[in-house]
């Protein structure tokens, strides 16, 4: 699973064999702690799943995704093609 970005002790990962809509897995250590849908096709960034992240951690992860949404979307397209 390619790590696209690292920040604040988290890895932001796109799995090669995954489903739509485009999303990023937030990983701490070896565990997925959240899944965040990317802002595409007029849909906003949204939390798909939170596996126990604290509010402050989730806010940080959402900020990272917001700042890097274009990069993450380009990487999704490189890995999966257009959704």
Backbone bond lengths (Angstrom), bond angles and torsions (degrees), N, CA, C in turn:
res aa  C-N    CA-C-N  psi(-1)  N-CA   C-N-CA  omega(-1)  CA-C   N-CA-C  phi
1 X - - - 1.445 - - 1.521 109.14 -
2 X 1.322 116.49 114.55 1.465 120.78 -176.34 1.532 113.14 -67.80
3 X 1.316 114.87 126.12 1.459 120.62 172.74 1.523 107.32 -81.14
4 X 1.318 116.64 123.56 1.459 122.43 -177.74 1.525 110.56 -93.87
5 X 1.333 116.95 -32.56 1.470 121.14 -174.69 1.517 108.81 -153.77
6 X 1.324 116.27 148.84 1.468 122.39 173.45 1.522 108.11 -128.52
7 X 1.328 114.95 135.25 1.455 119.10 178.70 1.526 109.22 -167.07
8 X 1.333 116.41 138.57 1.455 121.89 173.05 1.512 115.14 58.80
9 X 1.329 117.37 29.50 1.455 120.65 -179.41 1.526 114.20 84.02
10 X 1.324 116.49 6.50 1.458 121.67 178.98 1.524 110.19 -115.33
11 X 1.330 115.03 151.70 1.462 121.76 169.36 1.518 107.13 -111.07
12 X 1.309 116.44 141.48 1.458 122.61 178.38 1.524 106.19 -111.02
13 X 1.336 115.62 115.58 1.462 123.00 -163.14 1.532 110.29 -125.55
14 X 1.346 115.27 141.99 1.461 121.19 169.87 1.513 107.06 -116.66
15 X 1.321 116.55 123.46 1.460 120.69 178.34 1.519 109.86 -78.06
16 X 1.330 117.77 135.07 1.461 120.83 -177.63 1.525 114.50 -64.28
17 X 1.304 118.52 -31.96 1.459 121.57 -174.68 1.525 108.41 -113.46
18 X 1.339 116.24 65.74 1.464 120.77 -171.96 1.531 110.34 -122.31
19 X 1.303 116.72 178.94 1.465 124.15 -174.46 1.521 110.04 -112.55
20 X 1.320 114.69 167.16 1.456 120.45 175.78 1.525 109.29 -86.49
21 X 1.315 119.74 165.45 1.454 127.42 0.75 1.529 111.22 -73.45
22 X 1.339 116.76 163.69 1.464 119.50 179.87 1.528 111.42 -56.01
23 X 1.330 115.13 132.46 1.454 120.25 -177.29 1.529 109.66 -153.08
24 X 1.318 114.68 168.11 1.469 121.87 -179.27 1.526 107.74 -126.92
25 X 1.317 115.50 141.02 1.459 121.56 176.02 1.529 107.64 -95.67
26 X 1.308 116.58 129.88 1.460 122.37 176.57 1.524 106.50 -97.27
27 X 1.334 115.75 121.35 1.467 121.60 -172.78 1.524 109.27 -120.44
28 X 1.330 115.01 134.65 1.478 121.47 171.55 1.517 105.66 -122.24
29 X 1.331 116.08 125.20 1.459 119.64 -175.36 1.517 108.72 65.19
30 X 1.314 116.96 -121.30 1.462 120.35 178.79 1.527 111.06 -114.57
31 X 1.333 117.20 21.63 1.468 121.08 -173.92 1.526 111.21 -125.84
32 X 1.326 116.58 133.08 1.463 121.35 172.17 1.523 107.75 -70.98
33 X 1.327 116.32 125.44 1.463 120.17 -179.18 1.529 112.34 -108.99
34 X 1.339 116.70 -13.43 1.465 120.07 176.56 1.522 109.04 -165.29
35 X 1.322 114.16 158.95 1.461 121.87 172.72 1.523 105.91 -128.61
36 X 1.346 115.57 128.68 1.458 120.91 -175.87 1.528 109.06 -122.65
37 X 1.329 116.26 125.20 1.462 120.91 175.03 1.521 109.17 -72.42
38 X 1.320 115.98 137.61 1.453 121.39 178.16 1.525 110.46 -79.57
39 X 1.328 116.03 157.01 1.463 121.41 176.88 1.520 108.06 -81.57
40 X 1.339 115.90 104.50 1.462 122.17 177.86 1.525 109.13 -140.71
41 X 1.322 115.34 153.95 1.468 121.54 175.62 1.529 113.22 51.02
42 X 1.324 116.94 38.66 1.455 120.87 177.71 1.520 115.83 81.18
43 X 1.330 116.87 -2.46 1.465 120.48 177.06 1.532 108.99 -88.66
44 X 1.316 117.99 140.15 1.468 120.12 179.33 1.530 111.43 -78.08
45 X 1.307 115.02 165.99 1.466 120.71 169.99 1.525 106.86 -60.57
46 X 1.326 115.75 137.00 1.462 118.28 179.78 1.528 110.23 -148.70
47 X 1.310 114.97 151.65 1.464 121.12 176.57 1.520 107.73 -79.44
48 X 1.315 117.01 120.52 1.464 120.42 175.11 1.526 109.09 -85.07
49 X 1.347 116.09 -48.15 1.461 121.17 -178.33 1.521 108.36 -145.67
50 X 1.328 115.62 138.12 1.461 121.85 172.47 1.526 106.93 -121.25
51 X 1.325 115.98 115.49 1.466 120.85 -179.43 1.528 110.73 -96.64
52 X 1.317 116.47 49.42 1.459 120.46 173.17 1.520 116.30 98.72
53 X 1.320 117.75 13.07 1.467 118.77 175.47 1.524 109.35 -68.79
54 X 1.319 115.74 142.33 1.461 120.45 175.78 1.528 108.79 -72.42
55 X 1.320 115.62 158.84 1.467 121.57 -177.33 1.534 111.60 -53.61
56 X 1.324 117.48 -44.31 1.461 121.46 -178.32 1.539 110.98 -66.10
57 X 1.314 116.94 -39.84 1.467 121.13 177.38 1.532 110.41 -65.21
58 X 1.325 116.30 -42.03 1.455 120.07 -179.77 1.514 110.30 -65.38
59 X 1.320 117.14 -40.22 1.465 120.97 177.47 1.527 109.95 -61.47
60 X 1.330 116.67 -40.90 1.465 120.79 177.77 1.526 110.08 -62.62
61 X 1.330 117.19 -47.48 1.468 121.38 -179.03 1.529 110.59 -61.67
62 X 1.319 117.54 -42.31 1.465 120.62 178.64 1.521 111.06 -64.58
63 X 1.321 117.41 -37.47 1.467 120.65 177.13 1.528 110.53 -64.35
64 X 1.329 117.42 -42.30 1.465 121.10 177.98 1.524 110.31 -61.79
65 X 1.331 116.49 -44.97 1.464 119.85 178.92 1.529 109.59 -63.34
66 X 1.314 117.57 -42.35 1.465 120.35 178.86 1.520 112.39 -60.52
67 X 1.311 116.60 -42.73 1.463 121.14 -179.16 1.522 112.15 -70.55
68 X 1.323 117.12 -25.36 1.464 121.38 -174.24 1.528 113.66 -118.74
69 X 1.330 117.08 15.08 1.457 120.58 -175.88 1.529 112.58 -54.48
70 X 1.337 117.64 -42.31 1.462 119.93 -179.33 1.528 110.99 -63.73
71 X 1.319 116.92 -44.73 1.466 121.06 177.41 1.522 110.62 -61.29
72 X 1.332 117.21 -48.34 1.462 121.07 -179.02 1.527 110.92 -61.30
73 X 1.332 116.86 -39.25 1.464 120.49 178.89 1.523 110.76 -66.49
74 X 1.326 117.57 -42.83 1.474 120.31 176.65 1.525 110.89 -60.50
75 X 1.325 116.82 -41.73 1.463 120.30 179.51 1.530 110.53 -66.89
76 X 1.336 117.66 -38.40 1.467 120.62 176.40 1.533 109.61 -57.76
77 X 1.342 115.78 -45.83 1.462 120.36 -178.87 1.531 110.71 -64.43
78 X 1.329 117.72 -40.54 1.477 120.64 177.15 1.522 110.96 -59.41
79 X 1.313 116.71 -40.00 1.472 121.36 -175.46 1.530 111.19 -81.99
80 X 1.341 118.11 -41.68 1.462 121.92 -170.35 1.527 114.47 -113.55
81 X 1.311 117.42 -14.64 1.449 118.68 -170.25 1.519 109.40 82.30
82 X 1.311 116.08 -179.59 1.465 120.32 179.05 1.516 110.12 -63.86
83 X 1.303 117.13 142.17 1.459 121.70 -178.42 1.456 108.53 -79.77
